[in-house]
Amino acid sequence: MEIQKRKGEMIKCFSGEYGKTIGRIKSVGQELLESAQSKIDNKTKPLGALGKLENLAVQMSLIQNDLNPKLNGKAMFVFAGDHGITEEGVSAFPSEVTAQMVNNFLAGGAAINVLCRHNEIDIQVVDMGVVYEFDDHPKLLQRKVRKGTRNFAMEEAMTRSEMVEAIQNGMNVFLSGYDSAQIDIVGVGEMGIGNTTSASAIISIVTGISPKKATGRGTGIDDTCLEQKARVIENALKFHKPDSSDGFDILRKVGGFEIAGIVGTVLAAASTRCAIVLDGMISTAAGLLAYLINPEIKGYLISGHKSVEIAQKAALEYMGLEPVVDFEMRLGEGTGAALTIDIVDAACRIMREMASFDEAGVAEKK
Amino acid sequence: MEIQKRKGEMIKCFSGEYGKTIGRIKSVGQELLESAQSKIDNKTKPLGALGKLENLAVQMSLIQNDLNPKLNGKAMFVFAGDHGITEEGVSAFPSEVTAQMVNNFLAGGAAINVLCRHNEIDIQVVDMGVVYEFDDHPKLLQRKVRKGTRNFAMEEAMTRSEMVEAIQNGMNVFLSGYDSAQIDIVGVGEMGIGNTTSASAIISIVTGISPKKATGRGTGIDDTCLEQKARVIENALKFHKPDSSDGFDILRKVGGFEIAGIVGTVLAAASTRCAIVLDGMISTAAGLLAYLINPEIKGYLISGHKSVEIAQKAALEYMGLEPVVDFEMRLGEGTGAALTIDIVDAACRIMREMASFDEAGVAEKK
C-alpha cells in the first residue's frame, strides 16, 4: 500500500505522455487463450511436440490478440552508458571500451550487427550516458543524460531527475520508432563497461540472493577481481539500503543510464502491446525493474536466452520466465535476443501456416 | 580386426561408385584449427562469449577448410518409411499416418515445411518404403525399396540386398542433389510410424543402455504401450543378437528403410565434405549407425537439437556430440535440424563479418 503510494508519486514526476504510458499498460488479454491452445493442439503433430515453439505461438497470439500472429516490424535497441563504479576495479576491460564498442556498432562490425542483419532486425544504438562525444550517425540516437553514472560505492548512481530523464528517453526512443514504423517485437540490448556490477546489485536486492551469489565474471574477470566485485556490491547495498520492492529506488541508487533506457523502452513497448525480448543478465535486470514498476508487463516479456551469469536465472525465476535459447553465451549487446526474435518469428509462422489434422486429412491419435 | 574385415566385405556388396563413397570419406582436416580459433578469439567480444556459436564457426571453417565459411546451398531430406513392428502395438498413431504425413509434406503444410520456408532450406521428401503408391511430385523422390520393413519381433527387418539398396538410395539422393547444386549443409529428417521403436533398439544395442531406458513415449503412447514397446525391443534383441559394433548388422535386423536412407545420405555428405545436421532420436540413431560404419564422419556431424527422448542423449554421448538447441521438441521430420541450420548460418556470418579488436580499434582485456 505504502509502496503503491510512493510509486504513484514517483510516476507523477514523469512529464505528460510519459507518465500516462506507465498507467496505460494492460496485462495481456487471455480471451484467445483457449482457441489459441486448441489451434496449436490441432496442428499435424503429436500434442506438444513442438515444445517451446508452441508456447511462443500461443503467447504471440495473446499479445497480438490474433490467432495468426505476425512479425512485421522487428527492432533492436542497444542502449549504451558508462559506470562510475568502474573506479572500484570491477571490470576486465577499460571504460573506454564502451565508446569504442558504440563506434563498432555504428560501423556494423559487432556481433549484434551481424545477428540483426542475419535476422533482418532493424538496429538502433542509443547513447544514454557514454563518456564520449559521438558524431551524428543515422543509427545513433543521442539521448545522453550525463557522461557516466556516479560511483555507487560512494554515492547514488544518479539523481532522481536524471533517472526520470533516462527512463523517459528510453520510452521516447521506442515510441518514436513505434510512430514511424509498426514494431511487433523489440529486443533490448546494452553496452556499458561495469554494468554487470550494477545488474548483479539490482538482482541481489530484488530477489534476495546474496551479492556473492549474484556476482559473476562479466567480461572475464579473475578470482581477485571477482571477490572485489562482490565486496563492492555488498558494501553498496549496506550503504544505500534500497527498497527491494521499489524499482525506481533501486535504479537510482545502483543502476545505470542504459539500464534506465531499457526500463523505459520495456514500459513503452508493453503500453503498445508489443512483444519484448530480454537479452542477458543486464537486460534481464532492467526488465526486472520494469516488472517491479508495473507487473502487468509480464505477458509481453520473452526471455531471449540463458546467460552464463547465475544472477540472470534468479531474476527470470522471480518473474516466472524461462529462457528460449541456451547457447552458453555471455556477450550482451542484445545478441541472445536477436537469435530468439527469429525463433519467435518461426513460431508465429507455425501458428499461421501449419496445417491441422482436418486440413491435411491426417488421422489423429488412436 | 574381425569387424573391420566383415565391414570391408559388406562394403564390397555396394555397387561401383557407392562402395567407393564410403571409402572416400576423410576426417575433417585440422590444418586450420589454430588460425580459426585465433580468428574467433580476436573478434570484438570477451573470449568465448558467443558460446556454441563459436564452436560452430570453428567447425564450419574446418569442414570447408576456409576461414570464411559460407552456407550457399542448404538442403533438407525427409526420409519416409513404414515399419512392420507396428503390428506389435508400439505406436500411438495408426500406420496410415506415414503416407498421410508424406502428402502433408508435399502439400507444404507440415512443421518441417514451415521451418524450411522460414530458413530458406530446400526440402525434398524421399519415399524409402511407405505402404502407399504416391503420384509423381516435384518434391518427392521415389526410392521405395519395399512397402514397409518386416516385423522385427518375428524376423529381420530387411534382407541384406534390401539394406544395400536402401543405403545406396540414400547416397543417391544426396549425390544427385550435390551434382545439380552445391549443398553446404544438409539436414536429415524422417517420418515413419513405429520408427522410435527401431531407433530405441539401435541405440540400446550400440550404447549398451537397457531397452527399457532406451524406450520413450514417441508420438505420445501411454504407460501400458510404453511397457509393451520396451518388451518388444528387449525380446527382439535377445532373438536377433545383433553385433553391437556392426552398423550393417544392426540396421538390417532392427532398422528401417528411412533410417537406411539417412545412413546413406550421411555417408555421401561426409564424402563430399558437407556439414550434416542430425535431428531428433531417429535421425541420431541413423547417424550413429553411419558413425559405426565409418567413424571418420564425426567432424561433419552437428547435433541439431536435444530431443525429449532419453535414448538420443546416449547416442550423442557415444559420438561425443552436443545438441545445439533445446526447445523441448519431439517431432522429428527434421524440425530441430531446420532450426539449427539457421544457427550454423549465423555462426558462419559471425566468422566472416564480425570485426576484430584491431579492425574496430577496440581495446583488449586489461
Contacts between the chains, C-beta under 8 A, distances in Angstrom:
chain1	res1	chain2	res2	distance
A	43	B	111	7.2
A	44	B	101	6.9
A	44	B	104	5.5
A	44	B	109	6.7
A	44	B	110	5.8
A	44	B	111	7.5
A	45	B	110	7.9
A	45	B	111	5.8
A	45	B	331	5.2
A	46	B	92	7.1
A	46	B	93	7.7
A	46	B	218	8.0
A	46	B	219	4.1
A	46	B	220	4.6
A	46	B	330	7.2
A	46	B	331	7.0
A	47	B	220	6.0
A	49	B	219	7.4
A	49	B	220	7.9
A	49	B	329	6.5
A	49	B	330	5.1
A	49	B	331	4.0
A	50	B	111	6.2
A	50	B	327	7.6
A	50	B	329	5.8
A	50	B	331	6.0
A	50	B	335	7.2
A	51	B	308	7.4
A	51	B	327	4.6
A	51	B	328	3.3
A	51	B	329	4.2
A	51	B	330	7.2
A	52	B	327	4.3
A	52	B	328	5.6
A	52	B	329	7.7
A	53	B	327	6.0
A	53	B	329	7.2
A	92	B	46	7.1
A	92	B	365	5.0
A	92	B	366	6.2
A	93	B	46	7.7
A	93	B	363	6.9
A	93	B	364	7.8
A	93	B	365	5.9
A	93	B	366	6.6
A	94	B	363	5.5
A	94	B	366	6.0
A	96	B	363	5.8
A	97	B	362	6.0
A	97	B	363	5.5
A	100	B	360	7.0
A	100	B	361	6.2
A	100	B	362	4.3
A	100	B	363	6.3
A	101	B	44	6.9
A	101	B	360	7.9
A	101	B	362	6.2
A	103	B	360	7.3
A	103	B	361	7.4
A	104	B	44	5.5
A	104	B	355	6.0
A	104	B	360	4.3
A	104	B	362	6.0
A	107	B	355	7.2
A	107	B	360	6.9
A	109	B	44	6.7
A	109	B	353	7.7
A	109	B	354	6.3
A	109	B	355	2.9
A	109	B	359	6.6
A	109	B	360	5.1
A	110	B	44	5.8
A	110	B	45	7.9
A	110	B	354	6.9
A	110	B	355	7.0
A	110	B	360	7.6
A	111	B	43	7.3
A	111	B	44	7.6
A	111	B	45	5.8
A	111	B	50	6.2
A	111	B	350	6.3
A	111	B	354	5.7
A	113	B	353	7.8
A	113	B	354	7.9
A	114	B	346	7.5
A	114	B	349	5.2
A	114	B	350	5.4
A	114	B	353	4.8
A	114	B	354	5.3
A	115	B	346	6.1
A	115	B	349	8.0
A	115	B	350	7.7
A	117	B	349	7.4
A	117	B	353	7.5
A	118	B	345	7.0
A	118	B	346	4.9
A	118	B	349	5.4
A	119	B	346	7.9
A	219	B	46	4.2
A	219	B	49	7.4
A	219	B	365	7.3
A	220	B	46	4.6
A	220	B	47	6.0
A	220	B	49	7.9
A	220	B	365	6.5
A	308	B	51	7.4
A	324	B	327	7.7
A	325	B	325	6.5
A	326	B	326	6.2
A	327	B	50	7.6
A	327	B	51	4.6
A	327	B	52	4.3
A	327	B	53	6.0
A	327	B	324	7.7
A	327	B	343	7.7
A	328	B	51	3.3
A	328	B	52	5.7
A	329	B	49	6.5
A	329	B	50	5.7
A	329	B	51	4.2
A	329	B	52	7.7
A	329	B	53	7.2
A	330	B	46	7.2
A	330	B	49	5.1
A	330	B	51	7.2
A	331	B	45	5.2
A	331	B	46	7.0
A	331	B	49	4.0
A	331	B	50	5.9
A	335	B	50	7.2
A	339	B	343	7.2
A	339	B	346	7.0
A	342	B	342	6.9
A	343	B	327	7.8
A	343	B	339	7.3
A	345	B	118	7.0
A	346	B	114	7.5
A	346	B	115	6.1
A	346	B	118	4.9
A	346	B	119	7.8
A	346	B	339	7.0
A	349	B	114	5.2
A	349	B	115	8.0
A	349	B	117	7.4
A	349	B	118	5.4
A	350	B	111	6.3
A	350	B	114	5.4
A	350	B	115	7.7
A	353	B	109	7.6
A	353	B	113	7.8
A	353	B	114	4.8
A	353	B	117	7.5
A	354	B	109	6.4
A	354	B	110	6.9
A	354	B	111	5.7
A	354	B	113	7.9
A	354	B	114	5.3
A	355	B	104	6.0
A	355	B	107	7.2
A	355	B	109	3.0
A	355	B	110	7.0
A	359	B	109	6.6
A	360	B	100	7.0
A	360	B	101	8.0
A	360	B	103	7.3
A	360	B	104	4.3
A	360	B	107	6.9
A	360	B	109	5.1
A	360	B	110	7.6
A	361	B	100	6.2
A	361	B	103	7.4
A	362	B	97	6.0
A	362	B	100	4.3
A	362	B	101	6.1
A	362	B	104	5.9
A	363	B	93	6.9
A	363	B	94	5.5
A	363	B	96	5.9
A	363	B	97	5.5
A	363	B	100	6.3
A	364	B	93	7.8
A	365	B	92	5.0
A	365	B	93	5.9
A	365	B	219	7.3
A	365	B	220	6.5
A	366	B	92	6.2
A	366	B	93	6.6
A	366	B	94	6.0
